[in-house]
Amino acid sequence: MSEDVLLIVEDDLALARALSRSFERRGYEVHHCADYEAMETLLQRVSPGYAVVDLKLVGRSGLDCVKTLSEHDPDMRIVVLTGFASIATAVEAVKLGARHYLPKPANTDDIEKAFERVEGDASVPLDGRPTSLKNLEWERIHQTLVDSEFNISETARRLGMHRRTLARKLEKRRLT
């Protein structure tokens, strides 16, 4: 493992470029892969100490990347970034070897702080705001969208709602 080598697995090229430039200014040697297969190829010649992984990639999921990276080097500091945050994927990412799970947009400072997290924080207040019905509905819609590979008609069928109703809900709360 090379302590100053960072791997970014991100299919959004603009975000990947911005993160790469920012981390390079901080002294990291940055490598970028847009998908799982490119990451596997890169791991044959590079052993990064850090990795930033997007959860939703074309093809295999970011969770597959986390698992492979963790198996490649259990000491690698992995942070998952996502615009599709859910409790289930956060738990799985950490179980598979991620240090932390951050919602997008996250900046370089947030990511570096997440790399340094070794243990959980028992002082986090437990009396947080309860989840609203709208948020629960959105999480369910989002999970079903992911499960149906973002097929709107299939998602509506699985949720038992009309396709137009689902389309209206999605217009109100855009996926980014």
C-alpha positions, 0 to 999 in steps of 0.5 A, a space after each residue: 500500500 502506498 500512503 500517498 496514492 489515491 484511487 478515484 472510482 467515479 463515472 462522472 468525469 467532471 467530478 472525477 477531474 475536480 477531485 483529482 486536481 484537488 487531491 493532487 494539490 494536496 500531494 496525492 498521486 491520483 489514479 482515476 477509473 470510471 468503472 469496476 473493470 478499469 479498477 481491477 486492471 489498475 489494481 494489477 499495477 498500483 496499490 493505493 492507500 486511499 480510495 474514493 468510490 462512487 456508489 452508483 456506477 455503470 455496470 457493477 456497483 460501487 459496493 463491488 468495488 469496495 469489496 474488491 479494494 478491501 480484499 486487495 488491501 484490508 488497510 486501504 482507507 475507502 470512502 464511498 460517495 453517493 447521490 443515492 444515500 440510504 441506510 442499507 447501502 451505508 451499512 453494507 459499504 462499512 461492512 465491506 470495508 469502507 471507512 465512511 459513507 458521504 453524500 454528494 456533494 462532498 469536498 476534499 476536506 470532508 473526504 480527508 476527514 473521512 479517511 482518518 476516521 478509524 472508529 465510530 463516534 459514540 457521542 453522536 446524539 441519538 435524539 435526532 430528527 425523526 424520519 419524515 413520511 416524505 423521506 421514507 417514501 423517497 427512500 423506498 422509491 429510490 431503492 425500487 428504482 435502483 433495483 429495477 435499474 432505473 426503469 420507470 415503468 417497472 418501478 411504478 409496477 413494483 410500487 403499485 402506482 401509476 407510471 405518471 404519478 411516479 414520474 411527477 414525484 420524480 420531477 419534484 425531487 430530481 435524482 442527481 
